[in-house]
């Protein structure tokens, strides 16, 4: 039986990136097509006020990345936080990536703010701290494409740390069997990361830019994280 996943899209891509990437929802659809667990996806752009009907139910709700700050005051962010509280209270499973990772940490008592180390870009390696049954196939370490200037600086009290690095101490976490979040972007492909790096070259600085571009040649574990997510959703 196929899982039903609601993708809560929290951004609109820059005009120059719309073709061929369309949006983060479409990027996640392409990512999840690479993993073996059958799943169907419906995309709602909550930044534009689009949400599922009240009587529509999904196996999980995934909050995407965004240019917005998770701790920002925008009205649509407050509406999204209220919606996620309702879903959590109803027992639904929640997935978060980058902005979603930070927003869910904030929602449950953690902290997110500007990263003291500046921009995190390119490809990044993390140490794994926990091995859950749904983390199959198993990895010795985690490598993901990243693009963020904010990050989680304190986890919710009931969260379990899954991955960290010296640059990003709270790179992945779960809360029981209901919440699973990653700072890195499993849905990114090197070409998209390069496009973002080119756009942000001046603000991130030339040395960081060159190092990040060179790192895009390395493999990353996006498809594995996608499978972990689907196994987490299906795990009872």
SULGI-V320699 format. One record per helix or strand. SS is the DSSP state (H for helix, E for strand). FROM is the first residue (numbers start at 1). TO is the last residue. If there is no record, write none. Layout:
# SULGI-V320699
SS FROM TO
SS FROM TO
This chain:
# SULGI-V320699
E 3 9
H 15 21
H 24 32
E 39 45
H 46 48
E 60 63
H 75 89
E 93 97
H 99 107
E 111 114
E 120 128
E 141 148
E 150 154
E 160 164
E 172 175
E 179 182
E 185 185
H 190 199
H 201 204
H 206 215
H 222 234
